[in-house]
Amino acid sequence: MKWITAWRRRPWAGYAVVLAALAIIGVAYAGASPRTDSAQASDTKTSEQDVAKGKALFSQACSSCHGMNAEGTKSAPSLIGVGAASVDFQVGTGRMPAMNPGAQIPRKKPIFNEQQTEELAAYIASLGGGPAVPSADQVDPSHADAALGGRLFRANCAQCHNFAGSGGALTGGKFAPSLDKATPKQIYEAMISGPQAMPVFNDTTVTPAQKRAIIAYVTQTRSEPNPGGNGLGRVGPVAEGLAGWLVGIGLMVVAAMWITARKPKKKHND
C-alpha cells in the first residue's frame, strides 16, 4: 500500500486519474453508440419504406384527382402541406378516396386498412408541412375536465354539431356530421386539420389540454341517458318540448274531429 501512497504524491497523479476516467467514459460511450445508431438507422429505413409504399398507394388510388405529385387538379385540392393528421382523418374515416365528390363527403367504411393509412400519411407528410398524427397520450381524455370541455364545445362547436354532437345542416348542401362514431383521435385530428367546412382550431386557439377536455365531453355525452323519454335526436329541450306539444295537440285535434264527424243514427218510428 506504500507504493500507492507514494504514487498519489506525485504531481502528475491527478492528471492521470482524469485521463483514466475519460478513457473509461469513452469506452462506455463507444459501446453504447452502435446500438443507438442502429436504432436510428432502422427507424429511418422503416420511414423510407412507409413513404415508398404510401407513394405507390397514392399513385393507384389518389393521383387521378389530386395529381401524380399531390399538386392538386381542377377537381381536387393540393395535398402539399396538409400534413399526416389530415390524411389519417380523411382516409381513416372512409371519406377518401371519394367515389362521388360533392358538397359534403360523408363518413363510410374505410377502403384502406390501418397500415396502408399510415403509409399514405407518411408519404403526404414527406412532402412537407402540416400537423402530425397525434399520439395516444395526446388524445387520451381519461383525466380531462369534461365540464370545461362542455363549455368549450358549446362555445365553438355546438352551432354546427348540435350541443350533444348529433350534427346538423349547413348552407350549400353541406352538413356537420354526427360525432357518435368519431374516435378520440379522429376528433383531435379534425380540430387540428379542419376538414371540409370545419375551421382549424390550432394550439393557440384551443390548447391541447382543452382539446382533450372537448373529447372527454363528447365521449361522455354519448353514454348519458334521456330521463324524459325519447331524446328525439337530442336537439335540445325547447325543440323537443315543442315537438311533443305539437304532436300531442295534433293528436287531440284529430281525435276531436273524428268524434264530431260521426253522425248519430236516426231512430225509426214503428
Secondary structure, DSSP 4 states (H G I P E B T S, - for coil): -HHHHHHHTSTTHHHHHHHHHHHHHHHHHHHHHHHHHHHHHHHHHHHHHHHHHHHHHHHHHTHHHH-TTS---SSS---TTS-HHHHHHHHHTT-SS-SS--SS------SS-HHHHHHHHHHHHHT--SPPPPPHHHH--TTS-HHHHHHHHHHHTHHHH-TTS--EE-GGG-EEPP-TT--HHHHHHHHHH--TTPPP--TTTS-HHHHHHHHHHHHHHHT---TTS--GGG--HHHHHHHHHHHHHHHHHHHHHHHHHPPPPPPPP-
